[in-house]
Each structure stands twice: as C-alpha cells, then as structure tokens.
Amino acid sequence: MTDLQRRNFASDPPLADTLRLMMPCASTTILLQAALLHGDAAAKAWSQWRQEVPDPKSFLASDRVGIKRHLPLLYRNLTMHGVDVGRDIEPYFRAARAREELRSTRYRRLLAEALAALRQGGIDFVVGKGVTIGETIHADPVVRHCHDIDLLVRSVDMPAAGDALQAAGFLPSRQNGAQSDNKFDHESGLPVELHDRLYRTPFYDGDLSGVWSRARKGRIAGVPVRLIDDADLLIQAPVHASIVPQRRGLSWIVDAVSLLQHRQSQGAAINWTALMWIARDAGATLPLYVTYHYLATTFNAPIPRQVIDELRRSAAKAGPLQHLAALDGLRSEPRHRRLKAIWDASGWRSRAAIARALLLPPPAYLKATHPEINPLPLSMLYLMRPLQFAKRQVARIPNRLHKPRLLAARALAGVRDTLGGCRLTRSNVGSVEEPPIRVACNEPVVGSSADHRSLQGKGGSVRTTREDGPHGGLHRPVVQQRLAVPPSGPYLRVADPLAAGLARTTHQSQGDH
C-alpha cells in the first residue's frame, strides 16, 4: 500500500469504502495495468496476470467484465514495450485486432455520415467522450472500442437533429424505455444517441451551459465538430460509470488514464482548478474522489495529490442527497442491488450515513425520483418508505423458511436434465464470482446486441446475447443455444454437489440392474 493509500484510507469520507464495490476485481485490474502502464510496469503486470490466470484464453473468451473490447489496446501496449505475449495466446490477440480493424472501418464510415448529416442540417452538437478519445487521443482509433455514437444536443434542437439523422438512414430505435425517444439506429445496428444532459440522473448535471462554452473545436472523419473539454470529460467518464451498470465495460478507466497520459506526454496541463469548481457545482466530489484515488494509486495516473485531498475534504461534506445519489448509482448494477452486500462493504461511518439517508431522505431527492407526485402527497412518502421496507422483509420470510425444500427440488431438476442426455458445460454468462452451470441443448434462439450482455430467465430457460467472434460484431443478430440454467448465486454451491451426488447414485443403481 502506498503512502497516498494509507493517508487517504485513514480519513476516507462516508461511503468511500462502499463505492469501491464498483471497481473491477484484482485479475481484471492487473490486466488493465498491462494495457495502460509503460515499460517494466506493463511487463510485470502481464507476467503476474499470466501466473494468476491458468487458462488465459478461456478467461478472455468468456469476457465476463468487458475486457475483450480492450484486447487491441492490450496487445499494442505489450508489443510496443517488447513484452513477450506468449505463443499460446498471440494468435487470439491478432484475431481480435484484425476483427476490430474491420469493425472500426465500418464504424468510422457511419460516424462520418451521422456527423455530416447533423452538420448539414445546421445542428449544433458536442461529440461525446468515446468518439473524442478514440479519434483525438489514441494515435490508432482501432484501440478504442466504440459501439455507439453519443452526442450532446440542446433540447430545442432535438426534433431537427432527429430529422437530419433519419434523412441519413438512421431510423428511430425500436427499443422501449426512457432513453429510446432520442435514439436512432442504422440498419447495421449502430445506434446514435442524442442527449440533452450528461447523465441519466438529475443529481450530477450542474451547469450545462458551461459544457457548451468550454467545448473545443476539432475535426473528426473530415467533419468540423465541437469536442467535449478535458475537464468535463475527466468528470463525466468516472461519474457516468458510477451510476450505470455499463461501468463493467471498463472504458471509463481506459479513457481517463489515456487522456491524462496523453496530455502529460504533450506537456499540456489539465485545468484542475476549473475541474474542481465543476465537480463541486455538480455535487459529484464523492464518486470523483473514489475513482480518482483508484486511478492514481493503481495506474499511476498523473492526478495531483492536492486535487485528491481537496476532493476528499469536499466529499466529507456531502449530505444525504449526495449519498443517496451515489447509492442509487451503485445499486444500478444487479449484483449490488441488495442492501446486504452494500452494508457488508461499509464501515461504521458509512453505515450511519446510509441509514440516515434511507430513513430520512431529503425532499429534493423525493422530488427528483418522484416527479409525478404533487408536493402535498410527497410528504406521505416519508411514512410509506419504512412500511414498504418492512413489507419486503416480511415477504422474504417464506422464501427463507422453504429454502431447503427449494434446494432439493432444484437439485433433482438438475439430475433429471443430466440423465435426459444433455451435457453440463460452463457458461460465460452470469456473475463473475459464480458462473452458473448450463445444460446445452439443440434449440436455436436468436440473440440481439453484441456489446451489451443480458440474461433473462423464465421457467428454467434463458435468452442471452454475446459478441460475434473474438472481438464482437457491429450489433448484428446472432443465433445461439437455449440454455437451461440452474440457479446461480447462493444456491449454486449447494445445488451442484447434491445433483452430482444423486446422479452418481442413480447411475450406480442402474448399473446393478
């Protein structure tokens, strides 16, 4: 542990320990170090990862946390520093690189069409962080995987921007949801998303007019554009990651570290004073402190120590509104949705802050999360929240009482499937810590988007989506198998041994007859 880690952990603000749940696991962090660090540090990280991961190809092919999209960056960094990748895995890296080159060529062509259509339509827009990093920071755009085009557009320009995109072949998305009204899909599946705010939450936006005034001029794919400013990007990337489950794609780490390293190599200074003012104005100092501390201590990101100290002092002053905003973002990821996991990861100060925020949420939070309720009935929510919590706890009592019976029933179901002729294989979906067992059958299922993995279970069957090939396609449908999945999570460790034991007993008895 470095001096910076010791000093900051000792004086962490409330919920800082809780928010560290959103950081990647140790193996993934080491792999990212191999992709982002330089010289001997990259070689050491790669050697350590190879020692800790016995089957690297299986680890990368499973793509449990979105690391596959960063393989071209990892491969380039290792070869650039003369690190021996290994003959066993180098063909996989080369295939990933070749596929991403083809994908990037199509992506950049469609990107140019979308930007040119908006430009010709007289629409003012700011290019988002993904395109900005890929096209202006990396010398090779291929190493920055992009699966959509995010653009900031003023609310009054949304209808005209939609018309311009439709004229260029980007049709309104068929997806349902709050974000779908301003999403347009190309026939290839590449989406263009128009945003009139930086985040999908009302808590961190701050002064949007400043984002527009700070945007700098640039050129992407031959089209004159406005690029998001460095200070806004260094705030948006980690804060956005703290509020959406897509943070497991790890792009926020790669983007922030790559930008800081690039500016340092250029001798260009980040306006940290402006960044701190923007962070305080947006009320985002708590997630920024946690993420900046992680980037500085793990990847040697050139973030001044006084900036991290100032973020820590400001985050210590955060109130229930900021704590609830941070908790809502953390719980957007399914594995952190239950309060028990959050409670177990928190120290006593964080637990006190969580209890206070949940029991007595500020009116501003209730208004933001219940905009459809009038001010007078809004006060009733203070009475309803503890009652709803008690109702959920009572509803869980039958499940806890019938847990042994449920385990036995599911174990027997697994045995029946096994004896029915299906084969047990490892799945590449589900939780990172406990990948479920799947029973592969021969019933085709049509998948969907390549870059956002989903798992929907009903009646013992699921639909999954995967990336097409060693590094993903451009959102084209793929044909997959139907998977009968026994329960993952807390039941998995018990159900599987029971099923295996019963299966052995049954086979032995059949052999005797």
C-alpha positions in Angstrom: 0.0 0.0 0.0 1.4 3.4 -1.0 1.7 6.4 1.3 -1.2 8.0 -0.6 -3.4 5.0 0.0 -2.6 4.8 3.8 -3.2 8.5 4.3 -6.5 8.6 2.4 -8.0 5.4 3.6 -7.5 6.6 7.2 -9.5 9.7 6.6 -12.0 8.4 4.0 -15.3 10.3 3.8 -18.5 8.3 4.5 -19.5 5.9 1.6 -16.0 6.0 0.1 -15.4 2.4 1.2 -18.9 1.5 -0.1 -18.4 2.9 -3.6 -15.2 0.9 -4.0 -17.5 -2.0 -4.8 -17.8 -0.7 -8.3 -14.1 -1.2 -9.0 -13.0 -4.2 -11.1 -11.7 -7.4 -9.5 -8.0 -8.0 -8.9 -7.3 -10.1 -12.0 -9.1 -7.6 -14.3 -7.2 -4.7 -12.7 -3.8 -6.4 -13.3 -4.8 -6.9 -16.9 -5.7 -3.3 -17.3 -2.4 -2.3 -15.8 -0.7 -4.4 -18.5 -2.7 -2.4 -21.1 -2.1 1.1 -19.7 1.2 1.1 -17.8 4.6 1.6 -19.5 7.9 -0.3 -19.7 8.7 -2.7 -16.9 5.5 -1.9 -15.1 3.5 -3.3 -18.0 5.7 -6.3 -18.3 5.4 -7.0 -14.6 1.6 -6.8 -14.7 1.4 -9.1 -17.6 3.7 -11.7 -16.0 1.7 -11.5 -12.8 -1.6 -11.9 -14.7 -0.3 -15.0 -16.6 0.8 -16.6 -13.3 -2.6 -15.9 -11.6 -4.8 -17.0 -14.6 -4.1 -20.6 -15.5 -6.1 -20.6 -18.7 -5.8 -17.1 -20.3 -7.7 -17.9 -23.5 -10.7 -19.1 -21.6 -10.6 -16.1 -19.3 -10.5 -13.7 -22.3 -13.0 -15.6 -24.4 -15.6 -15.7 -21.6 -15.4 -11.8 -21.5 -17.1 -11.7 -18.1 -16.4 -8.0 -17.4 -16.0 -6.4 -20.9 -12.2 -6.8 -21.1 -12.4 -8.3 -24.6 -13.1 -4.9 -26.1 -9.8 -3.7 -24.9 -7.6 -6.5 -26.3 -6.3 -4.4 -29.2 -5.1 -1.8 -26.7 -3.5 -4.5 -24.5 -1.8 -6.2 -27.5 -0.4 -2.9 -28.8 0.9 -1.8 -25.4 2.6 -5.1 -24.8 4.2 -5.4 -28.2 5.2 -1.7 -28.1 7.2 -2.3 -24.9 8.7 -5.6 -26.1 6.8 -7.8 -23.8 6.6 -11.5 -24.8 2.8 -12.1 -25.1 3.2 -15.9 -25.4 2.8 -18.1 -28.4 -0.3 -19.7 -27.0 -2.3 -16.5 -26.8 -0.8 -14.3 -29.5 -3.0 -15.7 -32.3 -6.0 -14.8 -30.3 -4.7 -11.2 -29.9 -4.1 -11.0 -33.6 -7.6 -12.2 -34.5 -9.1 -9.7 -32.1 -7.0 -6.9 -33.6 -8.0 -7.9 -37.2 -11.7 -8.1 -36.4 -11.6 -4.7 -34.6 -9.9 -3.2 -37.7 -12.8 -4.3 -39.9 -15.3 -3.2 -37.3 -13.6 0.2 -36.9 -13.6 0.9 -40.6 -17.4 0.4 -40.8 -17.9 2.4 -37.6 -15.9 5.4 -38.7 -17.8 5.4 -42.1 -21.1 5.5 -40.3 -19.8 8.1 -37.8 -18.8 10.4 -40.7 -22.3 10.0 -42.2 -24.1 10.9 -38.9 -21.9 13.9 -38.1 -22.1 15.2 -41.7 -25.9 14.9 -41.6 -26.1 17.0 -38.4 -23.6 19.5 -39.7 -25.5 20.0 -43.0 -28.7 20.3 -41.0 -27.3 23.2 -39.1 -27.5 21.4 -35.7 -25.1 22.4 -33.0 -23.7 19.4 -31.1 -20.8 18.3 -28.8 -19.2 14.9 -29.5 -19.2 12.6 -26.5 -16.3 11.1 -24.7 -15.9 7.8 -26.6 -15.5 9.3 -30.0 -13.4 12.1 -28.6 -10.9 9.7 -27.0 -10.8 7.3 -30.0 -10.3 10.0 -32.6 -8.2 12.6 -30.9 -6.2 10.9 -28.1 -5.2 7.5 -29.5 -2.9 7.5 -32.5 -4.8 4.4 -33.7 -8.6 4.7 -33.3 -8.9 0.9 -33.5 -7.7 0.5 -29.9 -10.7 2.4 -28.6 -13.7 0.2 -29.0 -16.9 2.2 -29.7 -20.3 0.6 -30.0 -22.5 3.7 -30.3 -22.3 7.4 -31.1 -23.1 9.8 -28.2 -23.8 13.4 -28.9 -24.9 16.3 -26.7 -27.7 18.3 -28.4 -29.8 21.1 -27.0 -33.4 20.2 -26.2 -34.8 22.7 -28.7 -32.7 21.1 -31.5 -33.8 17.5 -30.8 -36.6 17.4 -33.4 -34.4 18.9 -36.2 -31.5 16.6 -35.2 -33.8 13.6 -35.4 -35.0 14.6 -38.9 -31.4 15.0 -40.1 -30.4 11.6 -38.8 -33.4 9.9 -40.4 -32.6 11.5 -43.7 -29.1 9.9 -43.4 -30.6 6.4 -42.8 -30.7 6.4 -39.0 -34.2 5.4 -38.0 -35.9 5.8 -34.6 -35.0 3.0 -32.3 -37.5 0.2 -31.7 -36.3 -0.2 -28.2 -38.6 0.8 -25.4 -37.6 2.9 -22.4 -37.0 6.4 -21.3 -33.9 6.9 -23.4 -35.3 5.5 -26.7 -37.1 8.7 -27.9 -33.7 10.2 -28.9 -32.0 7.1 -30.1 -31.6 6.3 -33.8 -30.3 3.1 -35.3 -28.6 2.4 -38.6 -29.7 -0.7 -40.5 -26.4 -2.2 -39.4 -27.5 -1.8 -35.8 -25.1 1.0 -34.8 -27.1 3.4 -32.6 -26.8 7.2 -32.4 -27.9 8.6 -29.1 -28.8 12.3 -28.7 -28.6 13.6 -25.1 -29.7 17.0 -23.7 -27.9 16.2 -20.4 -24.7 14.5 -19.4 -26.1 11.9 -17.1 -29.2 9.7 -16.7 -29.8 11.1 -13.2 -30.9 14.5 -12.1 -28.2 14.7 -9.4 -24.9 15.5 -11.2 -25.7 17.7 -14.2 -24.6 21.0 -12.8 -24.3 23.9 -15.3 -24.8 22.5 -18.8 -24.2 25.9 -20.4 -20.6 25.7 -19.2 -20.2 22.4 -21.0 -21.2 24.1 -24.2 -19.0 27.1 -23.7 -15.9 25.0 -22.8 -16.3 22.7 -25.8 -13.3 23.0 -28.2 -13.3 22.9 -31.9 -11.9 19.9 -33.8 -12.4 17.7 -36.8 -13.5 14.1 -36.9 -13.7 12.0 -40.0 -13.3 15.2 -42.0 -16.3 16.9 -40.4 -15.8 20.1 -38.3 -17.2 19.4 -34.8 -17.1 20.5 -31.2 -15.3 18.2 -28.7 -16.1 17.8 -25.1 -13.5 19.7 -22.9 -10.8 17.7 -21.0 -12.2 18.8 -17.6 -15.7 17.8 -18.5 -14.6 14.5 -19.9 -12.5 13.7 -16.8 -15.6 14.3 -14.7 -18.2 12.7 -16.9 -16.3 9.4 -17.6 -16.0 8.3 -13.9 -19.2 9.9 -12.7 -21.2 8.3 -15.5 -19.5 4.9 -14.6 -20.7 5.3 -11.0 -24.4 5.5 -12.0 -24.8 2.8 -14.8 -24.2 -0.9 -14.8 -22.2 -0.5 -18.0 -19.2 0.5 -15.9 -18.2 -3.1 -16.1 -17.1 -2.4 -19.7 -14.1 -0.6 -18.1 -14.0 2.1 -20.8 -14.1 4.8 -18.1 -10.7 3.7 -16.7 -9.1 3.4 -20.2 -10.4 6.8 -21.3 -9.4 8.7 -18.1 -5.9 7.2 -17.9 -5.3 7.5 -21.7 -6.3 11.2 -21.7 -4.1 12.0 -18.7 -1.1 10.2 -20.1 -1.5 11.8 -23.5 -1.7 15.3 -22.1 1.3 14.6 -19.9 3.3 13.5 -22.9 2.3 16.7 -24.7 3.3 18.8 -21.8 -0.3 20.2 -21.8 -1.8 21.0 -18.4 -5.2 20.0 -17.2 -7.1 22.9 -15.7 -7.6 21.3 -12.3 -9.0 24.5 -10.8 -11.8 24.5 -13.3 -12.3 20.8 -12.8 -12.7 21.2 -9.0 -15.2 24.0 -9.5 -17.3 21.9 -11.9 -17.2 18.9 -9.6 -18.4 20.9 -6.6 -21.1 22.6 -8.7 -22.4 19.2 -9.9 -22.2 17.7 -6.4 -20.0 14.9 -7.8 -17.0 15.1 -5.5 -17.8 11.8 -3.7 -17.7 9.5 -6.7 -14.8 11.5 -8.2 -12.7 11.1 -5.0 -13.2 7.3 -5.0 -12.4 7.0 -8.8 -9.5 9.4 -8.9 -7.9 7.8 -5.9 -8.2 4.4 -7.6 -6.7 5.7 -10.9 -3.8 7.5 -9.1 -2.9 4.6 -6.9 -3.5 1.7 -9.4 -2.4 3.1 -12.7 -0.1 6.0 -11.7 -2.5 8.4 -13.3 -1.0 11.9 -13.2 -3.6 13.4 -10.9 -2.1 15.9 -8.4 -2.2 14.8 -4.8 -3.7 18.1 -3.8 -6.6 17.5 -6.1 -7.4 14.2 -4.4 -7.0 15.8 -1.0 -9.4 18.5 -2.0 -11.9 16.0 -3.4 -11.7 14.1 -0.1 -12.4 17.2 2.0 -15.3 18.2 -0.2 -16.7 14.6 -0.3 -16.6 14.6 3.6 -19.1 17.5 3.5 -21.6 15.5 1.3 -25.1 15.2 2.7 -27.9 12.7 2.4 -28.7 13.8 -1.2 -25.2 13.1 -2.5 -25.2 9.8 -0.5 -28.5 8.6 -2.0 -27.3 9.6 -5.5 -24.2 7.5 -5.0 -26.2 4.6 -3.6 -28.6 4.7 -6.5 -25.8 4.5 -8.9 -24.1 1.6 -7.2 -27.3 -0.3 -7.0 -27.9 0.1 -10.7 -25.7 -3.0 -11.1 -27.7 -6.1 -10.3 -25.1 -7.8 -8.1 -25.1 -4.7 -5.8 -28.9 -4.2 -5.7 -29.4 -5.8 -2.3 -28.5 -3.7 0.7 -26.8 -6.5 2.5 -23.8 -6.5 0.1 -23.6 -2.7 0.4 -23.9 -2.9 4.2 -21.2 -5.6 4.5 -18.7 -3.5 2.5 -19.3 -0.4 4.6 -17.6 0.8 7.8 -19.5 2.2 10.7 -19.5 5.8 9.4 -20.7 4.7 6.0 -23.4 2.6 7.6 -24.6 5.5 9.7 -24.7 7.7 6.6 -26.6 5.1 4.7 -29.2 4.6 7.5 -29.7 8.3 7.8 -30.2 8.8 4.1 -32.6 5.9 3.7 -34.7 6.7 6.7 -34.9 10.4 6.2 -34.3 11.2 2.5 -34.2 15.0 1.8 -37.2 16.4 -0.1 -35.0 17.2 -3.1 -34.3 13.5 -3.5 -38.0 12.6 -3.3 -39.0 15.3 -5.8 -36.3 14.1 -8.3 -37.2 10.4 -8.0 -41.0 11.0 -7.9 -41.6 13.9 -10.3 -45.2 12.8 -10.9 -46.3 13.3 -7.3 -47.6 16.7 -6.1 -45.8 18.4 -3.1 -48.6 17.6 -0.6 -48.7 13.8 -1.2 -44.9 13.8 -1.4 -44.8 14.1 2.4 -46.6 10.7 2.6 -43.5 9.0 1.2 -41.8 9.5 4.5 -44.4 7.2 6.1 -44.5 4.8 3.1 -40.8 4.1 2.8 -40.3 2.3 6.2 -43.6 0.5 5.6 -42.5 -0.7 2.2 -39.2 -1.8 3.7 -41.0 -3.8 6.4 -43.3 -5.3 3.7 -40.3 -6.6 1.7 -38.7 -8.1 4.7 -41.9 -9.9 5.7 -42.4 -11.2 2.1 -38.9 -12.8 2.2 -39.8 -14.9 5.3 -41.5 -17.7 3.4 -38.5 -18.0 1.0 -36.1 -18.3 3.9 -38.3 -21.0 5.6 -38.7 -23.0 2.3 -35.1 -22.7 1.2 -34.0 -26.3 2.0 -37.0 -27.6 0.1 -36.3 -25.4 -2.8 -32.6 -26.5 -2.9 -33.7 -30.2 -3.1 -36.2 -29.6 -5.8 -33.8 -27.7 -8.0 -31.1 -30.3 -7.4 -33.5 -33.1 -8.5 -34.4 -31.0 -11.6 -30.7 -30.8 -12.5 -30.4 -34.5 -12.1 -33.3 -35.1 -14.5 -31.8 -32.9 -17.1 -28.5 -34.6 -16.7 -30.0 -38.1 -17.1 -32.0 -36.8 -20.1 -28.9 -36.7 -22.3 -27.9 -33.1 -22.1 -24.3 -32.3 -21.3 -23.1 -30.0 -18.5 -20.8 -27.2 -19.6 -19.5 -23.9 -18.1 -21.5 -20.8 -19.1 -20.0 -17.5 -20.0 -22.9 -15.6 -18.6 -24.0 -14.8 -15.0 -22.0 -13.4 -12.1 -18.2 -13.1 -12.3 -17.7 -14.8 -8.9 -20.0 -17.7 -9.5 -20.5 -18.5 -13.2 -23.6 -20.8 -13.5 -23.7 -24.3 -15.0 -25.6 -24.6 -18.2 -27.3 -27.5 -20.0 -26.7 -27.0 -23.7 -29.5 -28.3 -25.9 -30.1 -28.0 -29.6 -32.9 -25.5 -29.7 -31.9 -22.2 -31.6 -32.5 -18.8 -30.1 -32.0 -15.5 -31.8 -29.7 -13.2 -29.9 -29.5 -9.4 -30.1 -27.0 -6.6 -29.5 -23.3 -7.7 -29.5 -21.9 -5.4 -26.9 -24.4 -5.5 -24.0 -24.7 -8.9 -22.5 -28.1 -9.8 -20.9 -29.6 -12.7 -19.1 -33.3 -13.2 -18.9 -34.6 -16.3 -17.2 -38.1 -17.7 -17.1 -39.2 -21.2 -16.4 -35.6 -22.6 -16.5 -34.7 -21.2 -19.9 -32.9 -18.0 -20.8 -32.1 -15.7 -23.7 -28.5 -14.5 -23.9 -26.6 -12.1 -26.2 -22.9 -12.4 -27.0 -20.3 -10.7 -29.1 -19.9 -12.3 -32.5 -16.3 -13.7 -32.9 -13.2 -12.9 -30.9 -13.9 -9.2 -30.6 -17.5 -8.6 -31.3 -19.5 -7.6 -34.3 -21.3 -4.4 -35.1 -24.6 -5.2 -33.4 -25.7 -7.9 -35.8 -28.2 -10.7 -34.7 -26.6 -14.0 -33.9 -28.0 -17.5 -33.5 -27.4 -19.1 -30.1 -28.4 -22.0 -28.0 -31.2 -22.2 -25.5 -29.7 -22.7 -22.0 -31.4 -24.4 -19.1 -29.6 -22.8 -16.2 -29.8 -24.0 -12.6 -29.8 -21.2 -10.1 -26.7 -19.0 -9.8 -25.7 -17.1 -6.6 -26.1 -18.5 -3.1 -27.9 -21.7 -4.3 -25.3 -22.8 -6.8 -22.7 -24.1 -4.4 -25.2 -26.3 -2.7 -27.3 -27.5 -5.6 -24.5 -28.7 -7.8 -22.9 -31.1 -5.3 -26.4 -32.5 -4.5 -27.1 -33.0 -8.1 -23.8 -34.6 -8.7 -24.2 -37.0 -5.8 -27.7 -38.0 -6.8 -26.6 -38.6 -10.4 -23.8 -40.9 -9.3 -26.1 -42.8 -7.1 -28.7 -43.2 -9.9 -26.1 -44.4 -12.4 -24.7 -47.0 -9.9 -28.2 -48.3 -9.2 -28.8 -48.6 -12.9 -25.5 -50.5 -13.4 -26.5 -53.0 -10.7 -29.7 -53.8 -12.5 
